[in-house]
Amino acid sequence: MDQLPSSIEAYLEEAGFSGTEILILKKLLEEDALTIRELAAKTGKSTGSLDQAMKKLLKKEIVTREIINDTPKYLLHSLSAVSDWMKRDMEQKQRMIVRKYENFEAFLASLKKNKQRPEMEYFEGLDGLKRAYMRLLDCGKVMLSYGPQPWSEDEDPLHDFKAEFARERKKRGVLSRVITHDTPVGRKMQSRDPFEHQETLLVDRMKHPFTFERIIIGDTVACFQLEEQRACFIYYPELAEEERVFFERLWHEKMTERHMAHNQQHHNEPSPTIIDATLSKTKVWTDLRQFFFSRRSLVVTGLLALLSGAITYALYDVESSLNLKRIQDEVKSIAATGALQFNAKNINQIHILSDVHTPAYVQSVQKLKLIRSQNKDVKYAYIMRPTGVKDIFEFVADADSLDPYAKKDLNGDGIVDDADATSYPGEAYDTQGDGTFQIAMTGIPSADPHSYTDQWGTFISGGAPIRDSSGTVIAVLGIDIYANKVGSLTSQTFFLSPVLWFFILFIIFIAIRLFAFDAPLIKEILLVLNMRKVVFAVSISLGISLLLSAGLYVYTQHLNFQRMQKEVEAVAEAAAPQFNPADLNALQVEADWQKPQWAKVVNQLAQVKKNNPDLVYVYLIRKVKNDPSKMEFVSDAGSLNPFANTDNDPTNDVDANGDGVIDASGADLLQWPGQPYPDPPKETFIAYNNPTYSDFYQDSWGKVVSGYAPIKNQNGNTIAVVAADMKAGELSEIDKESVQLIIIFVLCLSMILIFLLNRKWFFHG
């Protein structure tokens, strides 16, 4: 007896034995006694699967378990154990066949001889079963069903269809009354009664051994053999009536037994409220377990997690892009405004290392340090010029290189290394791959399109041209801000952390799926109104998309407005050092506009405005000496002739705000020294101490957002404030850069939601 006969193996397979069970029997025939671990080593199967199969064989009394040397082992003494089981199985099947035959004989005996032969219709396969179920809905309004529930929800190939069938049945108002066996599957079915227009009664499987499902509706008796995937309809009124009487009798009998048992033991049983709460709680936990932990639900949950992660990444990436643009605008504005402070003659005197001792070099370094100190985000400020060799520039001056030989920890990491190296005049620098300085040499302020890394670190850089008296570009002012500033800004303005965003989106998607899975009231109303599910799905998707669009647009506007505020503040900070306090002190009253200092200051303001084309006004203001609670103008970028718009010469008119219309008393009102500034924003007074910016405000010159920075004399006292205005319409232009990303995101999200809300596979785990 060294192997299992092939005839027995074939019969065991036909009888429903798994491959693992048969493999165990083979090995036990070859060996005397084996443990689970020994079986695993010999078969290559996991101990878990072998343990499950062994339990089934023990239950069938084919294998025995004995303790040998204190170790549990499993034995199969002979083939007689298999033969005994085969005999019992054959007898059981024979009894089932006899019972089916008797049922059929009873059915034939119930037919009256003088009646015509009943009409019958057959269905086969899963598609046939689906057609059969749907056909029943046209036969009546009360469906009586009794029979077993052969499969759990995970195993049922008709699970998704049955859910759809229940919704359609409820929609048509067809009541289902069911008698089924008292099993976990039957109890699960009964727990859904309040939600599926159904009444379920559970009976003992031993007392009522139903072998197939029977449904009576109208004049039709339908027999479903689900495991064989066959169904038969018998259209015979008398038979339907007898089956209905049998069903009602059984229903009444079981309800009477339940009522009597309740009367006898009511004093020991919990109240109906407790029972209802227990049933409700059981249902909730059962549904949630099925919803979250079925194999299909785990796959769907994983896909929803990936979707949430992708959307979170997209949102974070959009915000990072906005903050990158914000940093680019900031370095470009600082460079463009700061470049106006440098004297071309001084720069042309600096070429080699020994020039560090010249007054021209010291003055240039001091201005670079001042620019950096007034713009807290700036890490490095320096001047470069081309060498004549492609992509090779040379340093002229650097804010940290007043003494190029000094050893300093410039980056504050506690170590002095190559990242802390200072630059000296004439030191070469390779700009290959970075076109910022080349673009600036053409006369256009520029910023890096992305971060770059060199020995000093990773930065976003901006460059602006430094011109001589003839307008020729002779050098470039470079401004560096650490690239990690983008991440820092994103962390500050991304009002929820990416992880929290992920979980919020993930919970929303799970809620949407649970919403559809549990068929809430609003969905049922729409179904009753016979509205197609796609209408419901599109409506939900549209609503969510509109809310997200509005939220994202408002949030993007907020970020862009912050970007505007920081930009005008940076321009004001960079412009403040270039004004000579002596020039401003010379401009006190209206007649002072004819002084040479007036033209000098106006041209300086005009150059700041020219280098920052987004600005609409650039001007100087100060507190009134006799009344510090008020403000007056010192100068304005468009007011070289303060009376140009009010004289009789139209050829010298100034369109100060660039709208193509001359409004001499409003937006194009020009300024002269000492002209009162009506209703100044509170930020103009704050700017006497620190650079700042305003919110949008409206005055006679229009609706603008302003940046302010103090101009100090040699004693450190503020004598005036430089102001830079950007009009409100500029915000809409900035928004256009990001709104396209929002539209694409919302469209994609809408399509995803429509897909989710129309895929039954996604909703029923």
Disulfide bonds with the S-S distance in Angstrom:
none
